[in-house]
Amino acid sequence: MKQLMMSAGQSEATLRSKLEALQCHFTWILDPKKNKLLHLRDKLVDIGTEEGNSWVGHIYNQRGFIQCKLGSTEDALSLFLQAAEAFRQMRGADEGPWLVVNYGNLAWLHHLLGDQAESEAYLSKVDVLKKKYPTPSEDELHAELYAEKAWTLMKFGIERELMSVYFQKAIKMQPDMVEWNTSHVLCSNSWLDADALEKIRVAQEQDPENLRLAVYYLEERAKKGEMIADEARQLARKVLRNPVSSYSGLKGLLKIYRNHLSIEEAVDLAEQALEDHPEERYLKRCAALYYKWLIYFSYSRPEQRTLDRAISLLKEVISLYPHCSLMKKVDLANIHAKSNHSKDEAEQIYQELLKSELEPEDQQLLYNNYAKYSKCDRREYQRAIRYHMKVAAIPHQSSFRRNSIKILVEVVERHRDPMWGEVEEFLENLQEP
């Protein structure tokens, strides 16, 4: 009996060692908190899985991993199997190196489910693929693995430099995979070199049907001072004819409209898209965003019907994205505060949010916005200062903390508010995170 137990323990240790050596989502140090997983799941769903989407297999793989981390193992299994089928259709073959990550994910999932035999079966499939499609050296990954790892890091928003390195390696190995180069260009908008625009132009020549890339190229040209209004309107007609997706280019196009045409035209475009696809939640999210900008940056008081439309859209978006709605609830409160007939609802929403359990950065977001609302809409200046102090006291670096500290410094420098002495002492004793 003792020998059997030792043998079982050794077998389990060997299996675990093989699993940890795999290249897949379970070994890529992707362990964000639940809120981040829920937010990313929504973003992946909004990309969609329409025919022709070159990342559809990767989307299913990543969604399966997220569902597993959230405890939905049945959904995870279904999504991993859909990923395998998507890869077969996209690559036009029953097997290939693109399945290494997928089989690795399935090996991990079956291990977590307690089905060790099935886990070992997928480990064997990985070994077969690695032998059939070897890399130049043990230290190198296959181009397909580099590409999927880069895309995954991009979506999780981590290791940006490493992500870029992986994309470059994949592209160097298989330069004919234009979608890899396109994604690398789209996620590398922090380039500081002088030929960035040329790189985007070349990428568009290689991938002319990618409207998201076309929108990005147009935006970069506009930043250089080119007149792009007519091209933007032509591109809008193409985008609106395509299936709804966060990869369609619509959000970037709306940004071009806002910055280089007018916010009013951006709102009209969003409404036109909604008219064509009234049930699409992603379009409602885009429309709500641009109504918000229309209201926030209006030189005159917004019309009540504009406020009512924004409130209606935001309520829908909050119900459609229940796990990612803090900022939308803050926006809803702020727009209620500007309405002629629902000002009390603003304070009610804020009070409910102030009672909720939030991560430090979310607390800072909420307190900073509540401080500004208290000052601008309630004329309660001391309460505003108190909440800016609450933001600054949270030991987490963020744009909200920097903004609140800047406002507190201005309070001290002006010497007008009765609290300036208290604020000065607070700032002197403030500890940097």
Secondary structure, DSSP 8 states (H G I E B T S, - for coil): -HHHHHHHHHHHHHHHHHHHTS-SGGGS-----HHHHHHHHHHHHHH---TT-TTHHHHHHHHHHHHHHTT-HHHHHHHHHHHHHHHHHHHTSS--GGGHHHHHHHHHHHHHTT-HHHHHHHHHHHHHHHHHS--SSTT---HHHHHHHHHHHHHHT--HHHHHHHHHHHHHH-TT-HHHHHHHHHH-TT--STTHHHHHHHHHHHSTT-HHHHHHHHHHHHHTT---HHHHHHHHHHHHHS---TTSSHHHHHHHIIIII-HHHHHHHHHHHHHHSTT-HHHHHHHHHHHHHHHHT-SS---HHHHHHHHHHHHHHHHHSTTS-HHHHHHHHHHHHHSSS-HHHHHHHHHHHHTS---HHHHHHHHHHHHHHHHHTT--HHHHHHHHHHHHHS----HHHHHHHHHHHHHHHH--STTHHHHHHHHHT----
